[in-house]
Amino acid sequence: MTKSLTVIVPCYNEELVLQESYRRLKRVLNTLSNPSEISFIDDGSTDNTGVLLAEIAANDPHVKVIVFSRNFGHQKAVTAGINHCTTDLAVIMDADLQDTPELIPEMLELLETNQAQVVYGVRNTRKGESHFKVWSAKWFYRFLNLFSEVELPVDTGDFRLIDSNIIREFNKMPEQGKYVRGLVSWSGFKQIPFYYEREPRLAGETKYPFSKMMTLATTSMLYFSKKPLMLATTLGFLSVVIALIYGLYAVLGHIFGFTHADSGWTSLVVLIVFFGGVQLFTIGILGAYIGNLFDEIKSRPEYIIAKKINC
């Protein structure tokens, strides 16, 4: 039986690329035998993205539009797309055409051939991006795997094809700070890589500046591992050991005369700064976890929908 497909496209201020993104997506979907639709999620855009999406949906009943009441963030937009997906398969991709729609048929074939539940895109190259972003992204995934309790694929984004098993399990997950690609990996099932060359943005600016990258990194770290807490405990233990060794050194030095009380100012300041830094670092880690608990306990909705079109 031919499986139905939804392409989930989160959008935030994408007026410069939206029409071309829709045109290329529609051209690809028209070549497929799969019954297909496109689900655009307007993440509180402040430009003409909402107007353009309304025009597209008015002329195409196979286009769904979900409009947020404000900007909730990329991961929330992807989450909303998956929450409202009613088809057998879903492709997650951004509107900026860095992950090209023309790759979708290959991903579908790979999923079917391997009887897999996930085909995730692995970037061989990242055209049009700064050396810093390429370098930071490369090492971020490797650093995250050191702390994560689940092996996460490296050099990947949210560009992937998932089936109904993943959609069903994802929609059971109630946590607020979702790291979508991590949760898809955590779900298990058969997941296979799809290697491709990532294109530069067609137009406009990246919606993931350094500050948002750091927020995403923090979320992924804290929601997927308790190892930072163990690191804080280890640092505390090492601090106690260093303090005991230094205390023993000071006492023996005083007894045997190889230290002098009036010459210990520098070492005293260094120790105070060191232990103070360890304490603040540990408190910071604990505070981050407590902050996540606070968000979860409030049980607010992940996003608020202002309007739906063709849903």
C-alpha positions in Angstrom: 0.0 0.0 0.0 1.3 3.5 -0.9 2.0 5.5 2.2 0.9 9.1 2.6 3.5 11.8 3.3 3.6 15.2 5.1 6.5 17.6 4.6 6.8 19.6 7.9 8.3 23.1 7.2 8.9 25.4 10.2 9.1 29.1 9.1 10.3 32.2 10.9 10.6 35.4 8.8 11.1 33.5 5.5 9.3 35.8 3.1 12.4 35.9 0.8 12.5 32.1 0.2 8.9 30.9 0.9 7.5 31.0 -2.6 10.5 29.3 -4.1 10.5 26.7 -1.3 6.9 25.9 -2.0 7.4 25.8 -5.7 10.2 23.3 -5.5 8.5 21.2 -2.9 5.3 21.0 -4.9 7.3 20.0 -8.0 8.9 17.2 -6.2 5.8 15.9 -4.5 3.9 15.9 -7.8 6.4 13.3 -9.1 5.6 10.9 -6.2 3.0 8.2 -6.1 2.5 9.0 -2.4 -0.5 11.1 -1.4 1.3 14.2 -0.1 0.7 17.4 1.7 2.8 20.3 3.1 2.5 21.5 6.7 3.9 25.0 7.2 4.3 26.2 10.8 4.6 30.0 11.1 6.7 30.5 14.3 5.4 34.0 15.0 7.0 35.6 12.0 7.0 39.4 11.9 7.5 39.9 8.1 5.1 38.8 5.3 5.5 35.1 5.9 2.0 34.8 7.3 0.4 36.6 4.4 2.3 34.5 1.8 1.4 31.3 3.6 -2.3 32.3 3.6 -2.2 33.0 -0.1 -0.5 29.6 -0.8 -3.0 27.7 1.3 -5.9 29.5 -0.3 -4.8 28.2 -3.7 -3.7 24.7 -2.6 -5.9 22.6 -0.3 -3.0 20.2 0.2 -1.1 22.9 2.1 -1.8 23.2 5.9 -0.7 26.2 7.8 -0.4 26.5 11.6 0.3 30.0 12.9 1.8 30.5 16.4 0.6 33.4 18.6 4.3 34.4 19.0 7.8 33.1 18.3 8.2 30.0 20.4 11.3 28.6 18.7 12.3 26.2 15.9 12.0 23.0 18.0 8.5 24.0 19.1 7.5 24.6 15.5 8.8 21.1 14.5 7.0 19.6 17.5 3.8 21.2 16.4 4.2 19.8 12.9 4.7 16.3 14.2 1.8 16.7 16.7 -0.6 17.6 13.9 0.8 15.0 11.4 -1.9 12.5 10.3 0.0 10.7 7.5 2.1 7.6 7.5 5.4 9.4 6.8 6.8 12.8 7.5 9.8 14.7 6.2 11.2 17.5 8.4 13.0 20.3 6.6 13.6 24.0 6.8 12.2 26.6 4.4 15.6 28.0 3.5 16.3 25.2 0.9 19.7 24.3 2.5 18.2 20.8 2.7 16.9 20.4 -0.8 13.4 19.0 -1.6 14.8 17.1 -4.5 16.4 14.6 -2.0 13.0 13.5 -0.7 12.5 10.7 -3.4 15.9 9.2 -2.5 15.1 9.2 1.2 11.8 7.5 0.6 13.5 4.8 -1.5 16.1 4.3 1.2 13.5 3.9 3.9 11.5 1.4 1.8 14.6 -0.6 0.7 16.0 -0.9 4.2 12.6 -1.4 5.9 13.7 1.4 8.3 11.7 3.8 10.4 14.1 6.8 10.1 16.3 8.2 7.4 18.4 11.0 8.8 20.4 13.4 6.8 24.2 13.5 7.4 25.9 16.6 6.0 29.1 15.8 4.0 29.6 19.6 3.5 28.0 22.8 4.7 28.2 25.3 1.8 27.8 29.0 2.5 28.5 28.8 6.3 31.4 30.3 8.2 34.4 28.3 9.3 33.4 28.9 12.9 29.9 27.5 12.5 31.1 24.5 10.6 33.8 23.9 13.3 31.5 24.5 16.3 28.8 22.2 14.8 31.2 19.4 14.2 32.6 19.4 17.7 29.3 20.1 19.4 27.9 16.7 18.3 31.0 14.9 19.4 31.1 16.7 22.7 27.4 16.0 23.2 27.9 12.2 22.7 30.5 12.2 25.5 27.8 13.3 27.9 24.7 11.7 26.3 23.4 8.4 27.6 22.1 7.7 24.0 24.3 7.6 21.0 23.3 10.6 18.7 24.3 10.7 15.1 27.0 13.4 14.3 26.9 16.1 11.6 23.1 15.9 11.4 20.2 18.4 11.7 16.5 18.0 11.8 16.3 17.1 8.1 15.0 13.5 8.2 12.2 11.2 7.1 10.3 9.4 9.9 7.5 6.9 9.8 4.3 6.5 11.9 6.1 4.5 14.6 8.3 7.5 15.4 5.4 10.0 15.0 3.4 7.9 17.5 6.1 7.6 20.1 7.2 11.2 19.7 3.7 12.4 20.4 3.7 10.5 23.7 6.6 12.5 25.0 5.3 15.3 27.4 8.6 17.2 28.2 8.7 20.9 27.5 12.3 21.3 26.3 12.3 19.0 23.3 15.4 18.4 21.3 13.7 16.8 18.3 16.6 15.0 16.6 17.7 13.6 20.0 14.3 12.3 20.8 14.0 10.7 17.4 17.3 8.9 18.0 16.2 8.0 21.6 13.1 6.4 20.2 15.1 3.5 18.7 13.8 1.5 15.8 15.9 1.1 12.7 17.5 4.4 11.7 19.9 4.8 8.8 22.0 7.7 7.5 21.6 9.5 4.2 24.7 11.4 3.2 24.2 14.6 1.2 25.8 18.0 0.4 24.1 20.8 2.2 23.4 23.9 0.1 23.8 27.6 1.1 20.7 29.5 2.1 18.7 30.7 -0.9 18.2 34.2 0.7 17.9 35.9 4.0 19.8 35.3 7.2 20.2 32.2 9.5 17.6 31.9 12.2 20.2 30.1 14.4 22.7 32.8 15.6 25.2 31.9 18.2 22.9 32.6 21.2 20.2 30.2 19.9 22.9 27.6 19.1 24.0 27.8 22.8 20.4 27.5 24.0 19.9 24.4 21.9 23.2 22.9 23.0 22.3 23.5 26.7 18.8 22.0 26.2 20.2 18.9 24.5 22.9 18.4 27.1 20.6 18.8 30.2 17.7 16.8 28.8 19.7 13.9 27.5 22.2 13.3 30.3 22.8 13.4 34.1 26.5 13.3 33.5 27.0 17.0 34.1 25.7 16.4 37.6 28.3 13.6 38.0 31.0 16.0 36.7 30.0 18.5 39.4 30.2 15.8 42.0 33.7 14.8 40.7 34.9 18.3 40.8 33.7 18.7 44.3 35.5 15.6 45.4 38.7 16.6 43.7 38.4 20.0 45.4 38.2 18.3 48.8 41.2 16.1 48.0 43.3 19.1 46.9 42.3 21.0 50.0 43.3 18.1 52.2 46.7 17.7 50.4 47.4 21.4 50.7 46.3 21.4 54.4 48.7 18.5 55.1 51.5 20.3 53.3 50.9 23.5 55.3 50.9 21.6 58.6 54.0 19.6 57.9 55.7 22.7 56.5 55.0 24.5 59.7 56.3 21.6 61.8 59.5 21.0 59.8 60.1 24.5 58.7 60.0 24.3 54.9 57.0 26.8 54.7 56.6 30.2 56.1 53.3 31.7 57.3 54.1 35.1 55.9 54.8 33.9 52.4 51.6 32.1 51.7 49.4 34.9 50.4 49.6 34.0 46.7 48.8 30.3 47.3 45.9 31.3 49.6 44.3 33.6 47.0 44.8 31.0 44.3 43.0 28.3 46.4 40.2 30.7 47.3 39.6 31.5 43.7 39.9 27.9 42.6 37.4 26.6 45.2 35.1 29.5 44.6 35.1 28.8 40.9 34.3 25.1 41.5 31.5 26.0 43.8 29.9 28.4 41.4 30.3 26.0 38.5 28.6 23.3 40.5 25.8 25.6 41.6 25.3 26.7 38.0 24.9 23.0 36.8 22.4 22.4 39.6 20.6 25.6 38.8 20.2 24.6 35.2 18.7 21.3 36.1 16.4 22.9 38.7 15.3 25.5 36.0 14.3 22.6 33.7 12.4 21.0 36.5 10.6 24.3 37.2 9.6 24.5 33.5 8.3 21.0 33.5 6.3 21.4 36.8 4.5 24.4 35.4 3.1 22.2 32.6 2.4 25.1 30.3 1.6 24.3 26.7 4.7 24.1 24.5 3.2 26.5 22.0 0.0 28.5 21.4 -1.7 28.3 18.0 -3.4 31.5 16.8 -4.8 30.2 13.6 -5.0 27.1 11.4 -5.7 27.0 7.7 -6.8 23.8 5.8 -6.3 21.7 9.0 
